[in-house]
Amino acid sequence: MIIKYIQKLRHFSILERFKLLKYTFGNILINSVSKNLIKTFELFKTLEELGYIVNKVGKMNIIHFKNQKILIANNSSDAQVFEQIFLDEEYSPILKLFLDMKIEPTFMMDAGANIGLTSLYFKAHFPHMQIITLEPAESTFNRLTQNILINNYTNVINIKKGLWGKSTKLKADRSFRDGQDWSFRLVEARPTEQTLFESTCVQDIISDYSLLKIDFLKMDIEGGEDDVFSNNSNINWLDKVAVIAIEIHDEFNCRERIESMLQKYNFELSHSGELTIGINKILVP
């Protein structure tokens, strides 16, 4: 194969052949490196150029970002999540809403918490806010737990469950999007199938923790919103939610139904990037 390739270079000068060989084998090497690893490398480079410190701890790295410590894994989607939350500030419209209206949120539910970066983002601004996180994948949940611990946040409750329309058993479907740890989806398991995850619903969390109000509900559950807002699900809990941000995955053709349900519960809707943002006109003046 190499000989045939070299023969194809006979039309070029020695210098041009060298450049083409360098280009070809350079691409081969690049393509052999995972996109996650490259993304992590690029993130660390950017952060260090901005003056932030990145320390290696075993197989993990700790980013010292402003007043927080953030643990991420190298060969994972953690770097992409970090970029979305902290550099692109995906949730800045909600933060701006609270700050502009001088609202001090006291409770947040982070459904699809991943490694906890959205919770950390809001904790940086509202340190006294109580948070319940939901994340079903074990390795991701472990990093979520560590991120809360290393920042000494004691008023955060982490639940290793997925959010669904009801409490049930779920299994993983890794055919969703790129199949990475930030985008695999859950589907309900049949009684005869092996289950890997448990789910809960918003109503059960409200009941279990005697919640009177959810100031902010973040929902990024990779298609699970289709079941949370199914026609058979109880969504009366929306009366207790002041602000909601959902990443609606249009692959499941559920956007029109979800937005219609939110509007029926007095939510004024807007869109920012991939987020559908709802403001409860009764709870938020």
N, C-alpha and C positions, 0 to 999 in steps of 0.2 A: 504493500500500500504506500509506504514512504517513497519507494523507488518511482512508482507511477506518479506520485505527487511532484517529486523533483523533476521528472520528465516534463511535466506541464509548465515548469518554470523556465524552460529553455528559451522562451521568447524574451526573457527579461535580463537586465544586466546583473552583475554580481551583487551590487548594492541593493537593487530592487528585489532580487531573490532573498537576500537577508531580511529585508523589511517584511516581505510576504511570509516568510517562515516564522518570523517573530510574531506577526499578526495571527497566523493560523494556530500556532501552538499556544500563544497567549490566550486565544479564545477557548481552546480546549481546556486549559487550566481553569479559566474563569467559570466555564460551564460545569466543571466538576465540583465547584464550591456551592453549597446551598444558598438560596436567596436569603434565608433567615440569617445566616452567618455574615453575609455581605452587609445586610441591613444593620446588623448589630455593630459591625466594624465602622460603618459610615456614621452611625449615631454617636459612638464613642468619640470619633474624630471631631464631629461637629461640637459636641458638648465640651471637649477639652479646648477647642479653639475659642469657645465662649467663656472659658475660665472655670468650668465646673470640674470637679474631681471624680474620677472613676477608679474604684479599688477592686482588685480581684480577690474574691474570698472563695477558695476551693474551686468548684466548677461554676460558681455564680459570680456576679459583679454587683457592687453597690455603687449607685450613682448618688452623689451628694448634690442634690438639686434644691437650691435655695435653702429652706430650713428643714428639708425632709431627706430621709435616706430611702432609696428605692432599689430593691433587689430585683435583678432580672437574670434570666438564663440566656446563655449565648446563642445556642442553636434552636431558637424558638421564635414565636411571633411577638415576644415581649417588647422588642425594640420598636416594632411598628405601632403597638398599642401606646407606648411611651410617647412616640412622636405625635400621634393623634391627640392625646390628652394634654400633654404639657407644652409641646412646641406649636402645634396647630390650634390648640385650645378649643377643641370641638364643643365643649360645654360652656364656653364663655357667654352665650346668649342667656343661659339660665342664671349664671353668676351675676351678669349685668342686671338682670331683672331684679334679683334679690337686693343688690347693692343700690340700684336706682330708687327702688321703692322702700328702701331702708327696712327690709324684712330680714329678721334674724331667724333663719330656719332652725328648728330644733330636732327634726327627725327626717332621715333620708333612708330609702330602701334602694339598694344597688343590686338589681336583678341582672345576672350575667356579669358578675363583678370582675371576671378574669383574675388578674393578679392584684386587683384593688386600686388601680391608678385613678379611676374616677372618684372613688371615695377619698383618696389622698388629696386630689385636686381641690375638693370642696372643704376638706379638713384644714387645708392651708389657710382658708379664708374664714371658716366657721369652726374653730377648734372645739367648741362645746357641743356641737351637733352630734346627736346619737345616730348611729348608722347600723342597719342590718344588711349584711351582704349575702348573696346567694350565688354559689358557684359549685357545679356538680363534679367537674373533672378533678381527680385526686391530686395530680402533680401541680396543676394550676392552683387548686385550693391551698396546697401547702405553701406556695410562694405568696399567695394572698395573705395567709395567716402570718407569715414571716414579715411581710411588709407592714402589717398593722403592729406587730410586736416591736420591731426595731425602731418604730417611731413613738413607742410608749403610749399608744392610744388605748385607753381602757374602756371607753364607752362605744366600742364597736363589737357587734355580735356577728360572727361568721357562721353560716349554715351551709353544709356540704350537700346542697340539694339544687335541683333545677326548678325554675318557675313554670307552672303549667296551669291549666284551667281547673285542676283538682289535684288532690294528693293521690299519687299513683306510682307505678314502676315504669321506668323508661330505659331505653337502650340507645346506644350511640349509632349515628348514621354518619360515617366519615366521607360520604360522597358529596357532601354539601360544600360548595365553593372550592377553596384550595385544600380542604381537609386538614389545615393546620389547627393548632390548639386554640386559636381564637375564633374558629369558624366551623367547627363540627357541630352538627345539630343533634337534638334528641327527638326520638319518636316513641310513642307509647308502645310498650311491649305486650305481646299476647301472653295469656296465663302460662302457656307451655314454653315460652322463650326465656332464655337466660337474660336477667336484668342486671345492669351495672349501676344504675342511678335511681335515686328516689326523687320525687318531686313534691312540691307543696304549692299552695295557691295564696294569693294575696289575702283572701278572706280568713284563711287559717292563721296567717301571721298576725293579722289584726286582732284576732281572737286570742291567740296564744300569748301575745305581749300586751294585751289590753290597750291598743292604740286608739287614740281619739282622732288623730290627724296625721297624715303623711305630707310633710311640706314639699318633698321632692321624691318622685318615683322615677328612677332611671331603669329602662328596660331595653337591654340589648341581648336577646336570647336566641338569636340565630334561627328564626322561624317559629319559635315557640309561641310568639305573640298570636299566631293563627289560632292556637288552641285556647290561650288565655281569653281571647275575645271571640270565641266561637259562639254560635247562637244558643248553644246548650249550657254555656258557662254563666255563673253568677257574677255579674260585674257591678253589683250595688256598692261595692267598696269604693267605686269612683267618687262617691259623695264625700269621702274622707281625704281625697287627694287634691292638693292645691295646685301643684305643677307636675306635669308628666313629660318625659322625653323618651320617645320610642324610636328605635331603628326598625322600620317596617321593611321586611324583605319581600320585594315585589314578585319574587319567584313563586310565592304562595297565593297570589291574587287575593290578598286580604286587606289591602289598603282602604278601599272604599268602605268595606264593612266596619273596620276599626275606626276610621275617622267619623263615620256616621254615628257609631255608638258614643264616641267622645262628645260629639256635638249635642247629642240627646241629653248628656249629663252636664251640659252648660260649659263645655270647654271651648275656648276660643283657640283656633289652631293656626300655627305658622310652621314654616320649614326652614331649616338651616343645615346645609350640607346633607348628610344622610339622616338627620334627625327630624322627626315630627314632634313638635312641641305643643303641648296643650296647657292652657291656663284656665283654671276653674274660676269663672266669673263671679261665683258666689263666695268662694273662700279667699280670692285675691281681688281686692277692690279695683 
